[in-house]
Amino acid sequence: MTGDTNLLGFDGLELPDLALTAGGDRLASAATLPDVDPCSETAFADVPVASASQVDQVVEAAWLAFRAPAWRGLAPLARERLLHKLADAMEADLPRLAALEALDTGKPVGIVEAVDIPAAISWLRVYAGWPSKLAGRAGTLSATPGDYHVYSRREPIGVVAAITPWNFPLVLAMWKVAPALAAGCTVVLKPAPETPLSALRLVELARIAGFPEGVLSVVTGDGATGAALAAHPRIAKVAFTGSTTTGQAILAASVPDLKRVTLELGGKSPSIICADAVLASAIPQAAMGCFFNSGQVCYAGTRLYVHRSVYDEVLEGIAAVGSAQKLGPSSDRASQLGPLISARQHERVTGFVERARAAGIEAMPSAAVLPERGFYHAPTVLRNVPADAEVMRDEVFGPVLATAPFDDIEEAIARANDSAFGLAAHVFSRDLATAHRASAALEAGTVFVNCVMLADPAFPFGGMKMSGIGRENGSEVLDAYLEPKSVVMAL
């Protein structure tokens, strides 16, 4: 199947080559999955499903590329120049990359052009500057007598499997690809089955930029494809973003070979709005901190605790923000929110809301208008949600905000920490002492104060508890792709 993208609102959009390749050689594939536009529910392409044997071919090519002088022998500055060339190619290709991403995800193309693709390029630019700074150190032994020269090296770990989700396909791929390539690793990228297009185009651009074959590869497919990749003995490191359940399976698969693993998993991030918060900014930020990308954000603020004195005012304001959002197709630049990614996800989110209502939880009225076709879900605000309610404890991954009032900050912090997850938290207050105390007490990998939805390559990102293992971004992420080696030389 090769659909006409003109019919989906993207006139003249050319899809990338969908074929599987290993080291530049095309692989035959009998099995395929449909690529479905979530705005129209229309399948427009058939994407190959890599078998276990094809995964083996791709990984073997990546392993050979890792050991080959064309990549391993590159001077650090030469590797930096190559990474910047890829960033240049992405910038030149930005309209097409944005259209491919919007078509796959259903996200409004104007947002993808302004946020997603520039962010991916920025991540690549930042890590492109690292190869020439990845040095070891020289020193002496501290507790051993004798005359020795001692130094350390930082060497690339090997072939990296980067397994990415469908909510921010290119951005979250670059969170893994950029530091791994900067460290000198080779990468096999496995995008989510729902959103393969930008990953496939990224590999085409890497080839145009001059990357040796096998240094950056893509395998498309389903969960079985990802499992075969994660378990492959030539894979030295798995970098995964996705559900906690899949992350647990990847961690189990890493045991036989003792693979290095970083897992950025689910979240149920709390937001706390104190009585002294500046409501004019807290209300719209808390609203879009849950509703942005139709709630399909791992660290979205989907649990909201509001001081009782301003509870009604805040909820009315958030419901008004949700009602004002224009839901529409990805090709319409006036759209503010797109659909959920799939029929399955729509059914999941709808089920959470229906069960909450059946349990007597009140949903505030919404004036949001839904298109006739597509997997759209209106922004939804739930009032007075009990602490033990399913919708307050489980990750919905949709535009559904569970709220409850509180009377003092200690109560709010206790309720915020009463979760299996610990990815992010948000505090809105004008009092510095409250902000600092809450930031220290909240069990989360990132605490945002008077802001939401920020991520930057300058600081580490990741979760506590069931939200993951390890960190992405910052200088810290490079340690995940480098092996320290000590050299002790007797003189």
C-alpha beads as a LAMMPS data file, in Angstrom:
LAMMPS data file: protein, C-alpha beads

491 atoms
490 bonds

1 atom types
1 bond types

-500.0 500.0 xlo xhi
-500.0 500.0 ylo yhi
-500.0 500.0 zlo zhi

Masses

1 110.0

Atoms # bond

1 1 1 0.000 0.000 0.000
2 1 1 1.331 3.434 -0.911
3 1 1 -1.241 6.042 -0.031
4 1 1 -1.576 9.465 -1.572
5 1 1 -0.468 11.931 1.102
6 1 1 -2.255 14.691 -0.822
7 1 1 -5.521 13.177 0.390
8 1 1 -4.297 13.511 3.988
9 1 1 -3.590 17.239 3.654
10 1 1 0.146 17.068 2.873
11 1 1 0.355 17.910 -0.800
12 1 1 3.459 16.589 -2.532
13 1 1 4.926 14.961 0.594
14 1 1 7.363 12.213 -0.359
15 1 1 7.670 9.315 2.058
16 1 1 11.143 8.002 2.882
17 1 1 12.313 4.643 1.591
18 1 1 10.521 2.112 3.797
19 1 1 12.740 -0.861 2.945
20 1 1 14.862 -2.567 5.577
21 1 1 18.607 -2.303 4.984
22 1 1 21.700 -3.776 6.626
23 1 1 24.992 -2.055 5.929
24 1 1 23.493 -0.506 2.793
25 1 1 22.050 -3.797 1.454
26 1 1 18.300 -4.016 1.032
27 1 1 16.498 -6.835 2.845
28 1 1 13.357 -8.533 1.633
29 1 1 10.419 -8.456 4.050
30 1 1 7.216 -10.434 3.739
31 1 1 5.467 -9.088 6.841
32 1 1 4.234 -5.495 7.065
33 1 1 2.250 -3.231 9.373
34 1 1 -0.082 -0.448 8.171
35 1 1 0.957 3.115 8.946
36 1 1 -2.284 4.868 9.931
37 1 1 -3.004 8.602 9.941
38 1 1 -4.694 9.123 13.342
39 1 1 -6.510 12.223 12.066
40 1 1 -8.432 10.386 9.361
41 1 1 -8.052 6.761 10.525
42 1 1 -6.650 6.045 7.039
43 1 1 -3.789 3.630 6.373
44 1 1 -1.405 5.184 3.852
45 1 1 1.674 2.926 3.794
46 1 1 2.878 -0.581 4.624
47 1 1 5.920 -0.656 6.889
48 1 1 8.177 -3.744 7.006
49 1 1 8.301 -5.852 10.145
50 1 1 11.881 -6.977 10.718
51 1 1 12.169 -10.640 11.634
52 1 1 14.671 -11.926 14.191
53 1 1 17.036 -12.963 11.395
54 1 1 16.803 -9.514 9.803
55 1 1 17.460 -7.856 13.150
56 1 1 20.550 -10.040 13.339
57 1 1 21.713 -8.807 9.930
58 1 1 21.232 -5.157 10.874
59 1 1 22.982 -5.541 14.226
60 1 1 25.869 -7.450 12.636
61 1 1 26.349 -4.619 10.131
62 1 1 26.324 -2.107 13.010
63 1 1 28.897 -4.182 14.908
64 1 1 31.183 -4.349 11.876
65 1 1 30.776 -0.595 11.384
66 1 1 31.708 -0.011 15.028
67 1 1 34.991 -1.864 14.561
68 1 1 35.811 -0.433 11.132
69 1 1 38.429 2.350 10.803
70 1 1 35.985 4.478 8.792
71 1 1 34.130 5.148 12.072
72 1 1 36.330 3.929 14.927
73 1 1 39.366 5.648 13.467
74 1 1 37.759 9.057 13.008
75 1 1 39.461 11.816 14.956
76 1 1 37.120 13.443 17.510
77 1 1 36.934 16.703 15.545
78 1 1 36.074 14.777 12.402
79 1 1 33.239 13.071 14.278
80 1 1 32.049 16.478 15.477
81 1 1 32.013 17.797 11.916
82 1 1 30.021 14.771 10.763
83 1 1 27.414 15.272 13.469
84 1 1 27.103 18.947 12.564
85 1 1 26.685 17.971 8.901
86 1 1 23.766 15.784 9.913
87 1 1 22.274 18.715 11.847
88 1 1 22.743 20.901 8.757
89 1 1 20.945 18.294 6.643
90 1 1 18.070 18.174 9.141
91 1 1 17.739 21.945 9.104
92 1 1 17.602 21.964 5.308
93 1 1 15.010 19.175 5.425
94 1 1 12.937 20.645 8.278
95 1 1 9.643 21.143 6.367
96 1 1 9.665 17.543 5.142
97 1 1 10.699 16.108 8.512
98 1 1 7.927 18.086 10.195
99 1 1 5.314 16.931 7.688
100 1 1 6.369 13.282 8.086
101 1 1 6.232 13.567 11.879
102 1 1 2.862 15.322 11.807
103 1 1 1.391 12.762 9.434
104 1 1 2.547 9.868 11.618
105 1 1 1.622 11.289 15.024
106 1 1 -1.408 13.433 14.200
107 1 1 0.319 16.360 15.919
108 1 1 -0.380 19.789 14.360
109 1 1 2.334 20.484 11.800
110 1 1 2.824 24.041 13.013
111 1 1 3.781 22.726 16.459
112 1 1 6.106 20.109 14.972
113 1 1 7.840 22.762 12.870
114 1 1 8.237 25.138 15.800
115 1 1 8.988 22.680 18.613
116 1 1 9.774 19.072 17.747
117 1 1 12.173 19.268 14.818
118 1 1 14.118 22.314 16.100
119 1 1 14.480 20.545 19.465
120 1 1 15.860 17.412 17.811
121 1 1 18.373 19.520 15.880
122 1 1 19.372 21.389 19.045
123 1 1 20.083 18.128 20.869
124 1 1 22.268 16.984 17.993
125 1 1 24.149 20.299 17.912
126 1 1 24.853 20.166 21.649
127 1 1 26.226 16.616 21.595
128 1 1 28.116 17.292 18.381
129 1 1 30.420 19.413 20.510
130 1 1 31.329 16.597 22.897
131 1 1 33.644 14.180 21.000
132 1 1 36.722 16.372 21.459
133 1 1 36.005 16.720 25.200
134 1 1 35.685 13.024 26.057
135 1 1 39.044 12.504 27.676
136 1 1 40.308 10.324 30.486
137 1 1 42.717 11.534 33.167
138 1 1 46.228 10.818 34.401
139 1 1 47.169 10.333 38.016
140 1 1 48.975 8.235 40.595
141 1 1 47.983 5.322 42.793
142 1 1 46.727 6.405 46.200
143 1 1 47.370 3.422 48.437
144 1 1 49.876 1.265 46.547
145 1 1 53.623 1.796 47.040
146 1 1 55.895 1.813 44.009
147 1 1 56.533 3.817 40.882
148 1 1 53.593 3.686 38.494
149 1 1 52.108 5.795 35.738
150 1 1 48.326 5.552 35.810
151 1 1 45.771 6.917 33.390
152 1 1 42.196 6.232 32.332
153 1 1 40.508 6.059 28.961
154 1 1 36.839 6.521 28.048
155 1 1 35.960 4.169 25.209
156 1 1 32.672 3.758 23.291
157 1 1 30.628 0.883 24.621
158 1 1 29.722 -0.675 21.246
159 1 1 26.430 -1.138 19.420
160 1 1 23.493 0.680 21.019
161 1 1 19.841 -0.278 20.589
162 1 1 17.693 2.857 20.797
163 1 1 14.029 1.921 21.224
164 1 1 11.707 4.914 21.090
165 1 1 7.996 5.739 21.575
166 1 1 5.397 7.353 19.354
167 1 1 4.633 10.579 21.224
168 1 1 7.816 12.526 20.291
169 1 1 9.461 10.218 17.749
170 1 1 12.366 12.289 16.450
171 1 1 13.083 14.236 19.647
172 1 1 13.287 11.145 21.823
173 1 1 15.287 9.309 19.181
174 1 1 17.817 12.144 19.228
175 1 1 18.042 11.987 23.027
176 1 1 19.683 8.601 22.432
177 1 1 21.242 8.837 18.982
178 1 1 23.126 12.112 19.538
179 1 1 25.095 11.167 22.693
180 1 1 25.671 7.620 21.466
181 1 1 27.194 8.797 18.177
182 1 1 29.152 11.516 19.984
183 1 1 30.666 8.811 22.193
184 1 1 31.703 6.833 19.112
185 1 1 29.093 4.067 19.344
186 1 1 27.014 2.789 16.459
187 1 1 23.224 2.835 16.787
188 1 1 20.338 0.646 15.692
189 1 1 17.175 2.714 16.084
190 1 1 13.842 0.940 16.567
191 1 1 10.965 3.466 16.284
192 1 1 7.468 2.718 17.521
193 1 1 5.414 0.811 14.931
194 1 1 2.947 3.710 14.766
195 1 1 5.569 6.349 13.877
196 1 1 8.467 5.099 11.734
197 1 1 8.731 7.874 9.143
198 1 1 11.041 10.422 10.780
199 1 1 13.466 7.695 11.873
200 1 1 13.656 6.359 8.330
201 1 1 14.244 9.858 6.984
202 1 1 16.920 10.495 9.634
203 1 1 18.929 7.531 8.359
204 1 1 18.606 8.808 4.801
205 1 1 19.934 12.180 5.927
206 1 1 22.821 10.528 7.798
207 1 1 23.778 8.761 4.596
208 1 1 23.631 12.074 2.702
209 1 1 25.794 13.691 5.400
210 1 1 28.486 11.069 4.867
211 1 1 28.074 8.652 7.750
212 1 1 29.583 5.231 6.992
213 1 1 27.026 2.500 6.325
214 1 1 25.951 0.712 9.478
215 1 1 26.794 3.530 11.887
216 1 1 23.133 4.584 12.150
217 1 1 20.511 2.031 11.131
218 1 1 16.763 1.562 11.563
219 1 1 14.748 -1.584 12.124
220 1 1 10.992 -1.175 11.836
221 1 1 8.494 -3.598 13.261
222 1 1 6.439 -4.601 16.255
223 1 1 7.082 -5.678 19.820
224 1 1 8.693 -8.921 18.713
225 1 1 11.160 -6.921 16.614
226 1 1 12.059 -4.793 19.622
227 1 1 12.431 -7.863 21.822
228 1 1 14.809 -9.482 19.323
229 1 1 16.871 -6.295 19.218
230 1 1 17.006 -5.886 23.007
231 1 1 18.094 -9.504 23.491
232 1 1 20.697 -9.574 20.705
233 1 1 24.134 -10.604 22.036
234 1 1 25.940 -7.983 19.911
235 1 1 23.967 -5.158 21.543
236 1 1 26.045 -3.637 24.345
237 1 1 23.536 -1.062 25.548
238 1 1 19.770 -0.566 25.330
239 1 1 18.326 2.941 25.645
240 1 1 14.545 2.751 25.945
241 1 1 11.696 5.206 26.380
242 1 1 8.212 3.797 26.770
243 1 1 5.897 1.970 29.117
244 1 1 7.001 0.574 32.450
245 1 1 5.814 -2.919 31.475
246 1 1 7.976 -2.987 28.347
247 1 1 10.874 -1.499 30.291
248 1 1 10.686 -4.358 32.765
249 1 1 10.808 -6.845 29.879
250 1 1 13.874 -5.094 28.423
251 1 1 15.595 -5.157 31.806
252 1 1 14.913 -8.895 32.073
253 1 1 16.270 -9.448 28.550
254 1 1 19.492 -7.645 29.502
255 1 1 20.404 -10.169 32.200
256 1 1 22.000 -12.982 30.138
257 1 1 24.560 -10.629 28.544
258 1 1 24.616 -8.064 31.400
259 1 1 23.784 -5.322 28.906
260 1 1 23.908 -1.719 30.012
261 1 1 20.364 -0.338 30.167
262 1 1 18.753 3.056 30.621
263 1 1 14.983 3.138 30.946
264 1 1 12.832 6.261 30.773
265 1 1 9.412 4.920 31.670
266 1 1 5.938 5.953 32.722
267 1 1 4.789 8.771 34.925
268 1 1 1.869 10.109 36.893
269 1 1 3.357 13.476 37.639
270 1 1 1.750 15.677 40.300
271 1 1 1.222 19.430 40.192
272 1 1 0.709 21.455 43.362
273 1 1 -0.894 24.908 43.176
274 1 1 -0.504 26.774 46.452
275 1 1 -2.836 29.499 47.714
276 1 1 -0.242 32.185 46.985
277 1 1 0.442 31.076 43.383
278 1 1 0.067 33.569 40.554
279 1 1 -3.080 32.022 39.153
280 1 1 -2.972 34.013 35.925
281 1 1 0.067 31.965 34.905
282 1 1 -0.437 28.830 37.021
283 1 1 -3.845 28.015 35.534
284 1 1 -2.870 27.980 31.819
285 1 1 0.447 26.269 32.598
286 1 1 -1.170 23.529 34.677
287 1 1 -3.795 23.086 31.962
288 1 1 -1.350 22.693 29.087
289 1 1 0.994 20.736 31.343
290 1 1 -1.644 18.033 31.097
291 1 1 -3.343 18.721 27.748
292 1 1 -0.324 19.449 25.489
293 1 1 0.075 16.829 22.747
294 1 1 -3.352 15.558 23.810
295 1 1 -1.878 14.389 27.100
296 1 1 0.562 12.027 25.412
297 1 1 3.603 13.161 27.396
298 1 1 5.406 10.929 29.889
299 1 1 5.988 13.702 32.419
300 1 1 2.684 15.513 31.951
301 1 1 1.159 16.928 35.127
302 1 1 -1.861 14.634 35.227
303 1 1 -2.486 14.773 39.008
304 1 1 -3.380 18.234 40.279
305 1 1 -3.548 19.209 43.947
306 1 1 -4.919 22.720 44.572
307 1 1 -5.227 24.612 47.849
308 1 1 -8.847 24.457 48.894
309 1 1 -9.187 28.253 49.017
310 1 1 -8.603 28.541 45.242
311 1 1 -9.714 25.056 44.130
312 1 1 -12.934 26.035 42.349
313 1 1 -11.350 29.053 40.668
314 1 1 -8.429 27.013 39.371
315 1 1 -10.583 24.172 38.066
316 1 1 -12.952 26.530 36.272
317 1 1 -9.975 28.237 34.663
318 1 1 -8.365 24.962 33.561
319 1 1 -11.656 23.679 32.149
320 1 1 -11.982 26.929 30.190
321 1 1 -8.475 26.511 28.753
322 1 1 -9.341 22.961 27.682
323 1 1 -12.626 24.046 26.119
324 1 1 -10.873 26.755 24.103
325 1 1 -8.446 24.360 22.423
326 1 1 -9.004 23.838 18.701
327 1 1 -8.829 20.123 17.949
328 1 1 -8.094 19.415 14.322
329 1 1 -6.026 17.543 11.748
330 1 1 -2.251 17.671 11.654
331 1 1 -2.216 19.434 8.287
332 1 1 -4.246 22.404 9.602
333 1 1 -1.925 25.066 11.006
334 1 1 -4.776 26.434 13.100
335 1 1 -5.030 23.155 15.048
336 1 1 -3.809 23.279 18.640
337 1 1 -4.416 19.668 19.656
338 1 1 -4.401 16.592 17.484
339 1 1 -5.901 13.159 18.061
340 1 1 -4.629 10.321 20.180
341 1 1 -2.239 8.064 18.334
342 1 1 -4.518 5.081 17.636
343 1 1 -7.909 3.489 18.097
344 1 1 -6.400 1.354 20.855
345 1 1 -5.159 4.404 22.756
346 1 1 -8.491 6.171 22.290
347 1 1 -10.285 3.164 23.732
348 1 1 -7.877 3.096 26.683
349 1 1 -8.290 6.792 27.539
350 1 1 -12.059 6.707 27.085
351 1 1 -12.225 3.679 29.361
352 1 1 -10.479 5.528 32.183
353 1 1 -12.958 8.416 31.976
354 1 1 -16.026 6.194 31.702
355 1 1 -14.986 4.112 34.713
356 1 1 -14.295 7.268 36.726
357 1 1 -17.749 8.639 35.938
358 1 1 -19.343 5.289 36.764
359 1 1 -17.623 5.475 40.162
360 1 1 -19.292 8.839 40.825
361 1 1 -16.367 11.128 39.940
362 1 1 -17.538 14.399 38.422
363 1 1 -16.192 15.515 35.024
364 1 1 -16.402 19.247 34.427
365 1 1 -18.345 20.314 31.311
366 1 1 -16.280 20.848 28.165
367 1 1 -17.116 22.927 25.115
368 1 1 -14.318 21.451 23.001
369 1 1 -15.489 20.483 19.497
370 1 1 -14.277 17.139 18.139
371 1 1 -13.815 16.477 14.407
372 1 1 -16.094 13.822 12.953
373 1 1 -13.221 11.432 12.119
374 1 1 -10.030 10.653 13.944
375 1 1 -9.026 9.442 17.384
376 1 1 -9.771 12.722 19.167
377 1 1 -10.461 13.086 22.883
378 1 1 -11.559 16.327 24.520
379 1 1 -9.496 17.766 27.386
380 1 1 -11.175 16.451 30.532
381 1 1 -11.012 17.738 34.121
382 1 1 -12.148 15.412 36.927
383 1 1 -13.122 16.916 40.313
384 1 1 -12.524 15.614 43.841
385 1 1 -10.842 12.415 42.737
386 1 1 -10.148 10.010 45.636
387 1 1 -6.527 9.101 46.309
388 1 1 -7.190 5.426 45.600
389 1 1 -9.100 5.967 42.336
390 1 1 -7.696 4.220 39.258
391 1 1 -7.541 7.496 37.311
392 1 1 -5.479 9.085 40.101
393 1 1 -2.973 6.240 40.327
394 1 1 -2.503 4.825 36.805
395 1 1 -0.956 6.494 33.770
396 1 1 -3.734 7.435 31.341
397 1 1 -1.568 9.008 28.598
398 1 1 -4.382 11.195 27.394
399 1 1 -5.780 14.695 28.114
400 1 1 -7.349 13.729 31.437
401 1 1 -6.601 15.718 34.610
402 1 1 -7.404 14.162 37.996
403 1 1 -7.725 16.822 40.717
404 1 1 -8.207 17.111 44.463
405 1 1 -8.052 19.938 47.023
406 1 1 -5.566 20.159 49.912
407 1 1 -5.349 22.208 53.111
408 1 1 -1.601 22.416 53.813
409 1 1 1.584 21.860 51.811
410 1 1 2.664 18.801 53.809
411 1 1 -0.599 17.088 52.870
412 1 1 -0.069 17.974 49.200
413 1 1 3.498 16.631 49.201
414 1 1 2.412 13.411 50.897
415 1 1 -0.298 12.855 48.302
416 1 1 2.074 13.738 45.474
417 1 1 4.596 11.155 46.730
418 1 1 1.913 8.485 47.177
419 1 1 2.618 6.989 43.753
420 1 1 4.579 4.166 42.189
421 1 1 5.986 6.719 39.730
422 1 1 8.527 9.488 40.187
423 1 1 9.280 11.119 36.864
424 1 1 8.406 14.793 37.410
425 1 1 6.536 17.127 39.744
426 1 1 5.377 20.753 39.570
427 1 1 5.012 23.397 42.255
428 1 1 3.312 26.783 41.845
429 1 1 4.088 29.214 44.642
430 1 1 5.487 32.712 45.170
431 1 1 7.129 31.672 48.441
432 1 1 10.768 30.630 47.968
433 1 1 10.880 28.636 51.190
434 1 1 7.822 26.626 50.145
435 1 1 9.272 26.051 46.667
436 1 1 12.639 24.864 47.990
437 1 1 11.176 22.653 50.721
438 1 1 8.721 21.055 48.314
439 1 1 11.407 20.537 45.655
440 1 1 13.566 18.696 48.180
441 1 1 10.705 16.581 49.518
442 1 1 9.059 15.560 46.233
443 1 1 10.103 12.126 44.950
444 1 1 10.712 12.954 41.299
445 1 1 13.602 13.074 38.867
446 1 1 12.713 16.651 37.883
447 1 1 10.811 19.274 39.864
448 1 1 9.466 22.285 37.970
449 1 1 8.694 25.448 39.940
450 1 1 6.263 27.890 38.316
451 1 1 6.820 26.265 34.919
452 1 1 5.990 23.057 33.062
453 1 1 7.070 20.895 30.131
454 1 1 10.692 21.974 29.907
455 1 1 13.493 19.705 28.745
456 1 1 16.961 20.710 27.682
457 1 1 20.168 18.903 26.753
458 1 1 21.938 20.820 29.531
459 1 1 20.364 18.960 32.464
460 1 1 19.694 15.265 33.171
461 1 1 16.203 13.833 32.768
462 1 1 14.839 10.613 34.184
463 1 1 12.772 9.099 36.942
464 1 1 12.726 7.562 40.378
465 1 1 10.838 4.452 41.472
466 1 1 8.879 2.825 38.597
467 1 1 9.659 5.733 36.269
468 1 1 12.993 4.358 35.189
469 1 1 16.681 3.676 35.612
470 1 1 19.451 6.082 34.674
471 1 1 19.324 9.504 33.100
472 1 1 19.185 10.986 29.640
473 1 1 20.559 14.404 28.645
474 1 1 23.158 16.493 30.416
475 1 1 26.775 15.409 30.513
476 1 1 25.590 12.510 32.678
477 1 1 24.100 10.643 29.712
478 1 1 27.505 10.214 28.075
479 1 1 28.583 7.842 30.844
480 1 1 25.912 5.428 29.599
481 1 1 27.695 5.143 26.240
482 1 1 31.316 5.084 27.443
483 1 1 33.313 2.421 29.246
484 1 1 36.043 3.732 31.583
485 1 1 39.284 1.794 31.313
486 1 1 42.174 2.161 33.770
487 1 1 45.769 1.639 32.603
488 1 1 48.397 0.965 35.283
489 1 1 51.998 1.023 34.056
490 1 1 54.942 0.042 36.248
491 1 1 57.914 2.337 35.794

Bonds

1 1 1 2
2 1 2 3
3 1 3 4
4 1 4 5
5 1 5 6
6 1 6 7
7 1 7 8
8 1 8 9
9 1 9 10
10 1 10 11
11 1 11 12
12 1 12 13
13 1 13 14
14 1 14 15
15 1 15 16
16 1 16 17
17 1 17 18
18 1 18 19
19 1 19 20
20 1 20 21
21 1 21 22
22 1 22 23
23 1 23 24
24 1 24 25
25 1 25 26
26 1 26 27
27 1 27 28
28 1 28 29
29 1 29 30
30 1 30 31
31 1 31 32
32 1 32 33
33 1 33 34
34 1 34 35
35 1 35 36
36 1 36 37
37 1 37 38
38 1 38 39
39 1 39 40
40 1 40 41
41 1 41 42
42 1 42 43
43 1 43 44
44 1 44 45
45 1 45 46
46 1 46 47
47 1 47 48
48 1 48 49
49 1 49 50
50 1 50 51
51 1 51 52
52 1 52 53
53 1 53 54
54 1 54 55
55 1 55 56
56 1 56 57
57 1 57 58
58 1 58 59
59 1 59 60
60 1 60 61
61 1 61 62
62 1 62 63
63 1 63 64
64 1 64 65
65 1 65 66
66 1 66 67
67 1 67 68
68 1 68 69
69 1 69 70
70 1 70 71
71 1 71 72
72 1 72 73
73 1 73 74
74 1 74 75
75 1 75 76
76 1 76 77
77 1 77 78
78 1 78 79
79 1 79 80
80 1 80 81
81 1 81 82
82 1 82 83
83 1 83 84
84 1 84 85
85 1 85 86
86 1 86 87
87 1 87 88
88 1 88 89
89 1 89 90
90 1 90 91
91 1 91 92
92 1 92 93
93 1 93 94
94 1 94 95
95 1 95 96
96 1 96 97
97 1 97 98
98 1 98 99
99 1 99 100
100 1 100 101
101 1 101 102
102 1 102 103
103 1 103 104
104 1 104 105
105 1 105 106
106 1 106 107
107 1 107 108
108 1 108 109
109 1 109 110
110 1 110 111
111 1 111 112
112 1 112 113
113 1 113 114
114 1 114 115
115 1 115 116
116 1 116 117
117 1 117 118
118 1 118 119
119 1 119 120
120 1 120 121
121 1 121 122
122 1 122 123
123 1 123 124
124 1 124 125
125 1 125 126
126 1 126 127
127 1 127 128
128 1 128 129
129 1 129 130
130 1 130 131
131 1 131 132
132 1 132 133
133 1 133 134
134 1 134 135
135 1 135 136
136 1 136 137
137 1 137 138
138 1 138 139
139 1 139 140
140 1 140 141
141 1 141 142
142 1 142 143
143 1 143 144
144 1 144 145
145 1 145 146
146 1 146 147
147 1 147 148
148 1 148 149
149 1 149 150
150 1 150 151
151 1 151 152
152 1 152 153
153 1 153 154
154 1 154 155
155 1 155 156
156 1 156 157
157 1 157 158
158 1 158 159
159 1 159 160
160 1 160 161
161 1 161 162
162 1 162 163
163 1 163 164
164 1 164 165
165 1 165 166
166 1 166 167
167 1 167 168
168 1 168 169
169 1 169 170
170 1 170 171
171 1 171 172
172 1 172 173
173 1 173 174
174 1 174 175
175 1 175 176
176 1 176 177
177 1 177 178
178 1 178 179
179 1 179 180
180 1 180 181
181 1 181 182
182 1 182 183
183 1 183 184
184 1 184 185
185 1 185 186
186 1 186 187
187 1 187 188
188 1 188 189
189 1 189 190
190 1 190 191
191 1 191 192
192 1 192 193
193 1 193 194
194 1 194 195
195 1 195 196
196 1 196 197
197 1 197 198
198 1 198 199
199 1 199 200
200 1 200 201
201 1 201 202
202 1 202 203
203 1 203 204
204 1 204 205
205 1 205 206
206 1 206 207
207 1 207 208
208 1 208 209
209 1 209 210
210 1 210 211
211 1 211 212
212 1 212 213
213 1 213 214
214 1 214 215
215 1 215 216
216 1 216 217
217 1 217 218
218 1 218 219
219 1 219 220
220 1 220 221
221 1 221 222
222 1 222 223
223 1 223 224
224 1 224 225
225 1 225 226
226 1 226 227
227 1 227 228
228 1 228 229
229 1 229 230
230 1 230 231
231 1 231 232
232 1 232 233
233 1 233 234
234 1 234 235
235 1 235 236
236 1 236 237
237 1 237 238
238 1 238 239
239 1 239 240
240 1 240 241
241 1 241 242
242 1 242 243
243 1 243 244
244 1 244 245
245 1 245 246
246 1 246 247
247 1 247 248
248 1 248 249
249 1 249 250
250 1 250 251
251 1 251 252
252 1 252 253
253 1 253 254
254 1 254 255
255 1 255 256
256 1 256 257
257 1 257 258
258 1 258 259
259 1 259 260
260 1 260 261
261 1 261 262
262 1 262 263
263 1 263 264
264 1 264 265
265 1 265 266
266 1 266 267
267 1 267 268
268 1 268 269
269 1 269 270
270 1 270 271
271 1 271 272
272 1 272 273
273 1 273 274
274 1 274 275
275 1 275 276
276 1 276 277
277 1 277 278
278 1 278 279
279 1 279 280
280 1 280 281
281 1 281 282
282 1 282 283
283 1 283 284
284 1 284 285
285 1 285 286
286 1 286 287
287 1 287 288
288 1 288 289
289 1 289 290
290 1 290 291
291 1 291 292
292 1 292 293
293 1 293 294
294 1 294 295
295 1 295 296
296 1 296 297
297 1 297 298
298 1 298 299
299 1 299 300
300 1 300 301
301 1 301 302
302 1 302 303
303 1 303 304
304 1 304 305
305 1 305 306
306 1 306 307
307 1 307 308
308 1 308 309
309 1 309 310
310 1 310 311
311 1 311 312
312 1 312 313
313 1 313 314
314 1 314 315
315 1 315 316
316 1 316 317
317 1 317 318
318 1 318 319
319 1 319 320
320 1 320 321
321 1 321 322
322 1 322 323
323 1 323 324
324 1 324 325
325 1 325 326
326 1 326 327
327 1 327 328
328 1 328 329
329 1 329 330
330 1 330 331
331 1 331 332
332 1 332 333
333 1 333 334
334 1 334 335
335 1 335 336
336 1 336 337
337 1 337 338
338 1 338 339
339 1 339 340
340 1 340 341
341 1 341 342
342 1 342 343
343 1 343 344
344 1 344 345
345 1 345 346
346 1 346 347
347 1 347 348
348 1 348 349
349 1 349 350
350 1 350 351
351 1 351 352
352 1 352 353
353 1 353 354
354 1 354 355
355 1 355 356
356 1 356 357
357 1 357 358
358 1 358 359
359 1 359 360
360 1 360 361
361 1 361 362
362 1 362 363
363 1 363 364
364 1 364 365
365 1 365 366
366 1 366 367
367 1 367 368
368 1 368 369
369 1 369 370
370 1 370 371
371 1 371 372
372 1 372 373
373 1 373 374
374 1 374 375
375 1 375 376
376 1 376 377
377 1 377 378
378 1 378 379
379 1 379 380
380 1 380 381
381 1 381 382
382 1 382 383
383 1 383 384
384 1 384 385
385 1 385 386
386 1 386 387
387 1 387 388
388 1 388 389
389 1 389 390
390 1 390 391
391 1 391 392
392 1 392 393
393 1 393 394
394 1 394 395
395 1 395 396
396 1 396 397
397 1 397 398
398 1 398 399
399 1 399 400
400 1 400 401
401 1 401 402
402 1 402 403
403 1 403 404
404 1 404 405
405 1 405 406
406 1 406 407
407 1 407 408
408 1 408 409
409 1 409 410
410 1 410 411
411 1 411 412
412 1 412 413
413 1 413 414
414 1 414 415
415 1 415 416
416 1 416 417
417 1 417 418
418 1 418 419
419 1 419 420
420 1 420 421
421 1 421 422
422 1 422 423
423 1 423 424
424 1 424 425
425 1 425 426
426 1 426 427
427 1 427 428
428 1 428 429
429 1 429 430
430 1 430 431
431 1 431 432
432 1 432 433
433 1 433 434
434 1 434 435
435 1 435 436
436 1 436 437
437 1 437 438
438 1 438 439
439 1 439 440
440 1 440 441
441 1 441 442
442 1 442 443
443 1 443 444
444 1 444 445
445 1 445 446
446 1 446 447
447 1 447 448
448 1 448 449
449 1 449 450
450 1 450 451
451 1 451 452
452 1 452 453
453 1 453 454
454 1 454 455
455 1 455 456
456 1 456 457
457 1 457 458
458 1 458 459
459 1 459 460
460 1 460 461
461 1 461 462
462 1 462 463
463 1 463 464
464 1 464 465
465 1 465 466
466 1 466 467
467 1 467 468
468 1 468 469
469 1 469 470
470 1 470 471
471 1 471 472
472 1 472 473
473 1 473 474
474 1 474 475
475 1 475 476
476 1 476 477
477 1 477 478
478 1 478 479
479 1 479 480
480 1 480 481
481 1 481 482
482 1 482 483
483 1 483 484
484 1 484 485
485 1 485 486
486 1 486 487
487 1 487 488
488 1 488 489
489 1 489 490
490 1 490 491
